[in-house]
Amino acid sequence: MRRAKIGGLVAIPIVLVAAFLLVSRKQPPPAQARGFRASLEGQPLATLRVGRHEFQVRKSDAGGSLDILTEGKSVKHITGVNFRLDDFGETPAGWKNGSDINGDSVPEVVVMEDTGGAHCCTSWRIFHAGDSVDQIYEFTNGHTDLFPFVDMTHDGKLALRVYDWTFAYWKTSFASSPAIVLIYSWQDGKYAFSPELTRTAPLPGDDLQKRISELDWDRSEPEANAPPQFWTDMLEMIGSGNAAQLASYVRMAWPAGRSGKSEFLAAFAQQLHQSSYWPQLNELNGGNLEAALPK
């Protein structure tokens, strides 16, 4: 390679100098590392301090993040869409985020995440915030953004309302779609399904007859050949532990001579079996849910 002398110095061609600078320039950290570091930059949308822990929620064009710090050091980084630490709407009287909600003498922090959009989806995380921060439960409530914690036993120990949206948009619009509500309570150091808190008394005969009389079969959905309130009532019986009433209800409610009954009941059972809460619903109905479904 020929080199030009300038004032007794050897001049390396400019192209080589530029190449050297490009190679030697400090490379940026990987995208994942940049994203984690960026998540802790700027002012958070909301913060919650519980003892020596701080929960921070941020939002950027790339999505949302939940960052948890202990004594100023990041210990958890969770990415998602829209996280929230407050403004949950109606909450139990006297409740505040960061208080003990289950009677275990450890503060709990509740975090909501939603994906945006018209209906779906909303999920919830519960963290112990004691000596360390540990997630103790996570569940999805689908289309329901209502605050899911409720004081069922009036003792300050909050249970969870978990919504089963298996029948969302099934043969009807969302506005007419029913959901089953299951109650979970704190049991032996964890949240678990509570048949006792979910179960209610069966409908008295007069109330059952009243519901049947209110069914408007002239406004039946074409795909079901039945009005949405018909299977809403069926799901309410199942979700309250009263599936044993299904046979009587269907027999009295379905108009004599109306076609499509067997087809509807078969499709209803098939859809119900798709529920991820089938084991809980079966337990709620004494292990006899399959046998109670009308054919």
VENQUIUR-V311910 format. One line per field, one symbol per residue. ss: DSSP state (2 for helix, 1 for strand, 0 for the rest). phi: phi as a letter, one per 40 degrees, with the letter a starting at -180 (. if undefined). psi: psi as a letter, one per 40 degrees, with the letter a starting at -180 (. if undefined). Layout:
BEGIN
ss = ???
phi = ???
psi = ???
END
This chain:
BEGIN
ss = 0001110011100222222222220000002222222220000001111100111111110011111111001111111101110000000000000000000000011111110000000111111110001111111111000000110000000011111100000000022200011111111001111022220000002222222222002220100001022222222222200022222222222000000022222222222200000222222200002222000
phi = .cbccbfgbcccddcccccccccccccccddccccccccccgcccababbgcbbbbbbaaccibabbbbbfgbcbabbbabbcabafcgcbddgcacgccbbgcgbcbbbbbbbcggcbbbbbbbbbcbbcbbbcbaaabbfccbccccaccbfbgcccbcbcbbdccgcgaccdbccbcbbbbbcbfgacacbdccccbccccdccccccccccbccbccdcbfacdcccccccccccbgbcccddcccccccccgccgccccccccccccccccbddccccdbggbcdccccb
psi = hhiihhfeihhhiddddddddddehhiiiidddddddddeiihidiihhhbeihhhhihideaiihhhihfehhdhhhibchiieafeahiiheiiheiheeeeehiihhhihieaaddiihiiihhhgbdihhheihihebeheihehigdefeehhihhhhhfdeheheaiddehiihhihhihhfeihihgddddhiiihidddddddddehgeefihdddfiidddedddddddeeffdeeddddddddhhhehieddddddddddddeeheedddddddffefdddehi.
END
